Amino acid sequence: MPARLVIYPPDENGWRRVRWDGVAIGVAQKPSDIAIFLRAVGVKSAQDLDLTDHDLVEWRGGGPETWAESPP
């Protein structure tokens, strides 16, 4: 089963696109932004979600600690 939450690789400014159940819900600058987006789409326990849960979250281009592209 695919992850419900997908966090895309950081852009050149360190921002990451966020999708929930296949729907774009925002562009995050830090992990706490994700909970804000999830609450806005009706996820009641957004602040309690484990962002390291691989069954729920698919991190692309680095995990929760990665927010800026490395310089070339």
MOPAC internal coordinates of N, CA, C and O (Angstrom, degrees):
PM7 1SCF
backbone

  N    0.0000 0     0.00 0     0.00 0    0    0    0
  C    1.4521 1     0.00 0     0.00 0    1    0    0
  C    1.5334 1   108.55 1     0.00 0    2    1    0
  O    1.2310 1   120.02 1   -49.38 1    3    2    1
  N    1.3282 1   117.57 1   130.62 1    3    2    1
  C    1.4636 1   119.63 1   179.90 1    5    3    2
  C    1.5243 1   111.72 1   -67.98 1    6    5    3
  O    1.2310 1   121.34 1   -26.18 1    7    6    5
  N    1.3156 1   115.05 1   153.82 1    7    6    5
  C    1.4696 1   120.75 1   177.99 1    9    7    6
  C    1.5238 1   109.56 1   -64.76 1   10    9    7
  O    1.2310 1   120.40 1   -35.93 1   11   10    9
  N    1.3161 1   116.83 1   144.07 1   11   10    9
  C    1.4682 1   121.45 1   178.31 1   13   11   10
  C    1.5158 1   112.02 1   -76.39 1   14   13   11
  O    1.2310 1   120.56 1   150.82 1   15   14   13
  N    1.3265 1   116.54 1   -29.18 1   15   14   13
  C    1.4613 1   122.18 1  -177.03 1   17   15   14
  C    1.5286 1   108.24 1  -114.38 1   18   17   15
  O    1.2310 1   120.58 1   -56.03 1   19   18   17
  N    1.3283 1   116.50 1   123.97 1   19   18   17
  C    1.4644 1   120.94 1   178.83 1   21   19   18
  C    1.5223 1   108.04 1  -121.51 1   22   21   19
  O    1.2310 1   121.39 1   -52.77 1   23   22   21
  N    1.3373 1   114.95 1   127.23 1   23   22   21
  C    1.4575 1   122.28 1   178.55 1   25   23   22
  C    1.5297 1   106.58 1  -113.12 1   26   25   23
  O    1.2310 1   120.48 1   -61.18 1   27   26   25
  N    1.3162 1   116.69 1   118.82 1   27   26   25
  C    1.4620 1   122.27 1  -175.35 1   29   27   26
  C    1.5247 1   111.59 1   -84.51 1   30   29   27
  O    1.2310 1   120.39 1   -16.53 1   31   30   29
  N    1.3350 1   116.86 1   163.47 1   31   30   29
  C    1.4708 1   120.28 1  -179.25 1   33   31   30
  C    1.5288 1   111.47 1   -58.06 1   34   33   31
  O    1.2310 1   120.76 1   -28.81 1   35   34   33
  N    1.3179 1   116.15 1   151.19 1   35   34   33
  C    1.4637 1   119.48 1   178.56 1   37   35   34
  C    1.5267 1   111.33 1   -65.97 1   38   37   35
  O    1.2310 1   121.37 1   -35.28 1   39   38   37
  N    1.3262 1   114.99 1   144.72 1   39   38   37
  C    1.4606 1   119.38 1   174.11 1   41   39   38
  C    1.5249 1   108.54 1   -82.18 1   42   41   39
  O    1.2310 1   120.33 1     8.59 1   43   42   41
  N    1.3246 1   116.98 1  -171.41 1   43   42   41
  C    1.4650 1   120.56 1  -176.30 1   45   43   42
  C    1.5243 1   113.31 1   -64.77 1   46   45   43
  O    1.2310 1   120.23 1   164.64 1   47   46   45
  N    1.3405 1   117.16 1   -15.36 1   47   46   45
  C    1.4666 1   121.40 1   177.72 1   49   47   46
  C    1.5220 1   112.97 1  -101.95 1   50   49   47
  O    1.2310 1   120.46 1  -178.77 1   51   50   49
  N    1.3242 1   116.72 1     1.23 1   51   50   49
  C    1.4566 1   120.92 1   179.88 1   53   51   50
  C    1.5215 1   114.42 1    89.85 1   54   53   51
  O    1.2310 1   119.44 1  -177.10 1   55   54   53
  N    1.3264 1   118.68 1     2.90 1   55   54   53
  C    1.4610 1   122.41 1  -179.98 1   57   55   54
  C    1.5247 1   109.77 1   -82.70 1   58   57   55
  O    1.2310 1   120.60 1   -34.82 1   59   58   57
  N    1.3413 1   116.46 1   145.18 1   59   58   57
  C    1.4624 1   121.37 1  -177.96 1   61   59   58
  C    1.5263 1   110.45 1  -124.94 1   62   61   59
  O    1.2310 1   120.55 1   -51.40 1   63   62   61
  N    1.3364 1   116.55 1   128.60 1   63   62   61
  C    1.4657 1   120.93 1   175.84 1   65   63   62
  C    1.5231 1   109.06 1   -70.34 1   66   65   63
  O    1.2310 1   120.95 1   -34.11 1   67   66   65
  N    1.3330 1   115.79 1   145.89 1   67   66   65
  C    1.4589 1   121.93 1  -176.19 1   69   67   66
  C    1.5286 1   108.96 1  -128.54 1   70   69   67
  O    1.2310 1   120.69 1   -47.85 1   71   70   69
  N    1.3455 1   116.29 1   132.15 1   71   70   69
  C    1.4699 1   121.87 1   176.97 1   73   71   70
  C    1.5245 1   108.88 1  -125.84 1   74   73   71
  O    1.2310 1   120.86 1   -37.92 1   75   74   73
  N    1.3198 1   115.96 1   142.08 1   75   74   73
  C    1.4725 1   123.26 1   176.55 1   77   75   74
  C    1.5212 1   106.95 1  -125.40 1   78   77   75
  O    1.2310 1   120.54 1   -57.36 1   79   78   77
  N    1.3178 1   116.58 1   122.64 1   79   78   77
  C    1.4696 1   121.38 1  -177.94 1   81   79   78
  C    1.5195 1   112.24 1    51.01 1   82   81   79
  O    1.2310 1   120.54 1  -141.08 1   83   82   81
  N    1.3363 1   116.58 1    38.92 1   83   82   81
  C    1.4526 1   121.83 1   176.29 1   85   83   82
  C    1.5135 1   115.72 1    82.96 1   86   85   83
  O    1.2310 1   119.90 1  -179.00 1   87   86   85
  N    1.3317 1   117.80 1     1.00 1   87   86   85
  C    1.4613 1   122.18 1  -178.00 1   89   87   86
  C    1.5308 1   109.44 1  -110.47 1   90   89   87
  O    1.2310 1   120.56 1   -49.14 1   91   90   89
  N    1.3278 1   116.54 1   130.86 1   91   90   89
  C    1.4639 1   120.71 1   176.87 1   93   91   90
  C    1.5268 1   108.95 1   -65.92 1   94   93   91
  O    1.2310 1   120.79 1   -52.54 1   95   94   93
  N    1.3509 1   116.09 1   127.46 1   95   94   93
  C    1.4649 1   119.37 1  -178.63 1   97   95   94
  C    1.5242 1   113.23 1  -119.52 1   98   97   95
  O    1.2310 1   119.83 1   174.24 1   99   98   97
  N    1.3291 1   117.93 1    -5.76 1   99   98   97
  C    1.4551 1   118.72 1   177.58 1  101   99   98
  C    1.5123 1   112.63 1   161.16 1  102  101   99
  O    1.2310 1   121.68 1    -0.25 1  103  102  101
  N    1.3246 1   114.39 1   179.75 1  103  102  101
  C    1.4586 1   122.73 1   176.14 1  105  103  102
  C    1.5262 1   106.04 1  -127.13 1  106  105  103
  O    1.2310 1   121.11 1   -63.86 1  107  106  105
  N    1.3233 1   115.47 1   116.14 1  107  106  105
  C    1.4657 1   121.34 1  -172.84 1  109  107  106
  C    1.5202 1   112.09 1   -95.98 1  110  109  107
  O    1.2310 1   121.47 1   -37.26 1  111  110  109
  N    1.3219 1   114.78 1   142.74 1  111  110  109
  C    1.4609 1   121.27 1   174.05 1  113  111  110
  C    1.5282 1   110.51 1  -100.65 1  114  113  111
  O    1.2310 1   120.75 1   160.80 1  115  114  113
  N    1.3376 1   116.16 1   -19.20 1  115  114  113
  C    1.4617 1   121.52 1  -179.51 1  117  115  114
  C    1.5353 1   108.23 1  -155.07 1  118  117  115
  O    1.2310 1   119.78 1   -18.12 1  119  118  117
  N    1.3357 1   118.03 1   161.88 1  119  118  117
  C    1.4648 1   120.67 1  -176.38 1  121  119  118
  C    1.5274 1   114.27 1   -56.68 1  122  121  119
  O    1.2310 1   119.62 1   144.36 1  123  122  121
  N    1.3220 1   118.33 1   -35.64 1  123  122  121
  C    1.4684 1   119.55 1  -178.27 1  125  123  122
  C    1.5288 1   112.37 1   -64.64 1  126  125  123
  O    1.2310 1   119.89 1   157.15 1  127  126  125
  N    1.3317 1   117.81 1   -22.85 1  127  126  125
  C    1.4684 1   120.85 1   175.86 1  129  127  126
  C    1.5267 1   110.97 1   -62.22 1  130  129  127
  O    1.2310 1   120.33 1   146.86 1  131  130  129
  N    1.3089 1   116.98 1   -33.14 1  131  130  129
  C    1.4617 1   121.18 1  -176.64 1  133  131  130
  C    1.5178 1   110.69 1   -61.48 1  134  133  131
  O    1.2310 1   119.62 1   135.42 1  135  134  133
  N    1.3221 1   118.33 1   -44.58 1  135  134  133
  C    1.4629 1   121.57 1   178.60 1  137  135  134
  C    1.5291 1   111.02 1   -61.53 1  138  137  135
  O    1.2310 1   120.29 1   141.88 1  139  138  137
  N    1.3189 1   117.06 1   -38.12 1  139  138  137
  C    1.4709 1   121.02 1   178.52 1  141  139  138
  C    1.5268 1   109.67 1   -62.24 1  142  141  139
  O    1.2310 1   120.22 1   133.89 1  143  142  141
  N    1.3287 1   117.19 1   -46.11 1  143  142  141
  C    1.4658 1   120.98 1   179.45 1  145  143  142
  C    1.5271 1   110.87 1   -62.41 1  146  145  143
  O    1.2310 1   120.59 1   136.93 1  147  146  145
  N    1.3309 1   116.48 1   -43.07 1  147  146  145
  C    1.4642 1   120.40 1  -178.42 1  149  147  146
  C    1.5246 1   111.60 1   -64.94 1  150  149  147
  O    1.2310 1   120.16 1   138.71 1  151  150  149
  N    1.3157 1   117.29 1   -41.29 1  151  150  149
  C    1.4714 1   119.55 1   176.54 1  153  151  150
  C    1.5217 1   110.61 1   -61.46 1  154  153  151
  O    1.2310 1   120.34 1   141.98 1  155  154  153
  N    1.3324 1   116.96 1   -38.02 1  155  154  153
  C    1.4658 1   121.21 1  -179.35 1  157  155  154
  C    1.5286 1   112.37 1   -64.04 1  158  157  155
  O    1.2310 1   120.17 1   153.84 1  159  158  157
  N    1.3314 1   117.27 1   -26.16 1  159  158  157
  C    1.4758 1   119.80 1   178.34 1  161  159  158
  C    1.5254 1   111.82 1   -99.56 1  162  161  159
  O    1.2310 1   120.42 1  -168.72 1  163  162  161
  N    1.3356 1   116.81 1    11.28 1  163  162  161
  C    1.4567 1   120.55 1   171.78 1  165  163  162
  C    1.5077 1   117.55 1    96.14 1  166  165  163
  O    1.2310 1   119.36 1  -168.56 1  167  166  165
  N    1.3154 1   118.82 1    11.44 1  167  166  165
  C    1.4673 1   121.40 1   176.73 1  169  167  166
  C    1.5248 1   107.19 1   -80.36 1  170  169  167
  O    1.2310 1   120.63 1   -74.11 1  171  170  169
  N    1.3261 1   116.39 1   105.89 1  171  170  169
  C    1.4716 1   121.95 1  -173.06 1  173  171  170
  C    1.5301 1   113.51 1   -63.65 1  174  173  171
  O    1.2310 1   120.40 1   141.51 1  175  174  173
  N    1.3318 1   116.83 1   -38.49 1  175  174  173
  C    1.4665 1   120.16 1  -175.78 1  177  175  174
  C    1.5234 1   111.92 1  -100.98 1  178  177  175
  O    1.2310 1   120.02 1  -147.19 1  179  178  177
  N    1.3171 1   117.58 1    32.81 1  179  178  177
  C    1.4616 1   122.30 1  -175.23 1  181  179  178
  C    1.5218 1   112.89 1   -55.27 1  182  181  179
  O    1.2310 1   119.79 1   138.12 1  183  182  181
  N    1.3151 1   118.01 1   -41.88 1  183  182  181
  C    1.4642 1   120.62 1  -177.99 1  185  183  182
  C    1.5236 1   112.51 1   -68.52 1  186  185  183
  O    1.2310 1   120.05 1   162.83 1  187  186  185
  N    1.3359 1   117.52 1   -17.17 1  187  186  185
  C    1.4623 1   121.27 1  -179.28 1  189  187  186
  C    1.5264 1   113.77 1   -97.24 1  190  189  187
  O    1.2310 1   120.01 1   177.42 1  191  190  189
  N    1.3358 1   117.58 1    -2.58 1  191  190  189
  C    1.4606 1   120.07 1  -179.42 1  193  191  190
  C    1.5202 1   110.87 1   -65.42 1  194  193  191
  O    1.2310 1   121.18 1   -43.71 1  195  194  193
  N    1.3196 1   115.35 1   136.29 1  195  194  193
  C    1.4577 1   121.66 1   177.64 1  197  195  194
  C    1.5252 1   108.14 1   -87.46 1  198  197  195
  O    1.2310 1   119.98 1   -74.00 1  199  198  197
  N    1.3140 1   117.64 1   106.00 1  199  198  197
  C    1.4492 1   121.89 1  -177.67 1  201  199  198
  C    1.5204 1   113.41 1   -70.35 1  202  201  199
  O    1.2310 1   120.10 1   176.09 1  203  202  201
  N    1.3375 1   117.41 1    -3.91 1  203  202  201
  C    1.4613 1   120.87 1   175.73 1  205  203  202
  C    1.5274 1   111.57 1  -101.28 1  206  205  203
  O    1.2310 1   119.80 1  -177.13 1  207  206  205
  N    1.3256 1   117.98 1     2.87 1  207  206  205
  C    1.4622 1   122.86 1   179.33 1  209  207  206
  C    1.5283 1   109.19 1   -77.11 1  210  209  207
  O    1.2310 1   120.52 1   -74.15 1  211  210  209
  N    1.3316 1   116.62 1   105.85 1  211  210  209
  C    1.4649 1   121.56 1  -175.36 1  213  211  210
  C    1.5279 1   112.99 1   -68.45 1  214  213  211
  O    1.2310 1   119.69 1   162.48 1  215  214  213
  N    1.3160 1   118.20 1   -17.52 1  215  214  213
  C    1.4597 1   120.60 1   175.98 1  217  215  214
  C    1.5253 1   111.22 1   -77.36 1  218  217  215
  O    1.2310 1   120.12 1   154.77 1  219  218  217
  N    1.3101 1   117.37 1   -25.23 1  219  218  217
  C    1.4607 1   122.77 1  -177.87 1  221  219  218
  C    1.5268 1   112.71 1  -101.62 1  222  221  219
  O    1.2310 1   120.54 1   141.88 1  223  222  221
  N    1.3451 1   116.57 1   -38.12 1  223  222  221
  C    1.4626 1   121.55 1  -171.42 1  225  223  222
  C    1.5231 1   110.72 1  -118.86 1  226  225  223
  O    1.2310 1   121.12 1   -47.62 1  227  226  225
  N    1.3244 1   115.47 1   132.38 1  227  226  225
  C    1.4644 1   121.48 1   172.08 1  229  227  226
  C    1.5222 1   107.64 1  -112.45 1  230  229  227
  O    1.2310 1   121.25 1   -68.65 1  231  230  229
  N    1.3327 1   115.22 1   111.35 1  231  230  229
  C    1.4654 1   121.09 1   177.31 1  233  231  230
  C    1.5155 1   107.45 1   -92.68 1  234  233  231
  O    1.2310 1   120.18 1   -54.00 1  235  234  233
  N    1.3055 1   117.27 1   126.00 1  235  234  233
  C    1.4547 1   122.27 1   176.86 1  237  235  234
  C    1.5215 1   108.33 1  -110.69 1  238  237  235
  O    1.2310 1   120.90 1   -48.32 1  239  238  237
  N    1.3323 1   115.89 1   131.68 1  239  238  237
  C    1.4632 1   119.44 1   178.19 1  241  239  238
  C    1.5166 1   113.32 1    75.14 1  242  241  239
  O    1.2310 1   120.21 1  -143.77 1  243  242  241
  N    1.3123 1   117.20 1    36.23 1  243  242  241
  C    1.4564 1   121.89 1   179.49 1  245  243  242
  C    1.5095 1   111.58 1   111.17 1  246  245  243
  O    1.2310 1   120.58 1   -22.37 1  247  246  245
  N    1.3065 1   116.49 1   157.63 1  247  246  245
  C    1.4581 1   122.16 1  -177.08 1  249  247  246
  C    1.5124 1   113.33 1   -89.06 1  250  249  247
  O    1.2310 1   120.82 1    19.69 1  251  250  249
  N    1.3373 1   116.03 1  -160.31 1  251  250  249
  C    1.4591 1   120.94 1  -175.62 1  253  251  250
  C    1.5291 1   114.49 1   -62.74 1  254  253  251
  O    1.2310 1   119.98 1   164.91 1  255  254  253
  N    1.3142 1   117.64 1   -15.09 1  255  254  253
  C    1.4658 1   120.33 1   179.47 1  257  255  254
  C    1.5323 1   112.45 1   -89.89 1  258  257  255
  O    1.2310 1   119.80 1   175.53 1  259  258  257
  N    1.3348 1   117.99 1    -4.47 1  259  258  257
  C    1.4631 1   122.31 1  -174.95 1  261  259  258
  C    1.5216 1   110.94 1  -103.57 1  262  261  259
  O    1.2310 1   120.52 1   -67.35 1  263  262  261
  N    1.3265 1   116.61 1   112.65 1  263  262  261
  C    1.4627 1   120.60 1  -178.68 1  265  263  262
  C    1.5091 1   114.13 1  -131.57 1  266  265  263
  O    1.2310 1   119.03 1  -179.25 1  267  266  265
  N    1.3001 1   119.46 1     0.75 1  267  266  265
  C    1.4666 1   120.17 1   177.01 1  269  267  266
  C    1.5274 1   108.52 1  -142.92 1  270  269  267
  O    1.2310 1   120.99 1   -39.09 1  271  270  269
  N    1.2987 1   115.71 1   140.91 1  271  270  269
  C    1.4536 1   120.37 1   176.31 1  273  271  270
  C    1.5237 1   109.43 1   -66.85 1  274  273  271
  O    1.2310 1   121.11 1   -37.69 1  275  274  273
  N    1.3139 1   115.48 1   142.31 1  275  274  273
  C    1.4572 1   118.77 1   175.02 1  277  275  274
  C    1.5180 1   109.22 1   -74.47 1  278  277  275
  O    1.2310 1   120.02 1   -38.47 1  279  278  277
  N    1.3260 1   117.56 1   141.53 1  279  278  277
  C    1.4750 1   119.14 1   178.18 1  281  279  278
  C    1.5136 1   109.91 1   -64.24 1  282  281  279
  O    1.2310 1   119.69 1   -31.11 1  283  282  281
  N    1.3394 1   118.20 1   148.89 1  283  282  281
  C    1.4768 1   121.17 1  -179.26 1  285  283  282
  C    1.5116 1   112.73 1   -65.71 1  286  285  283
  O    1.2310 1   120.10 1   180.00 1  287  286  285

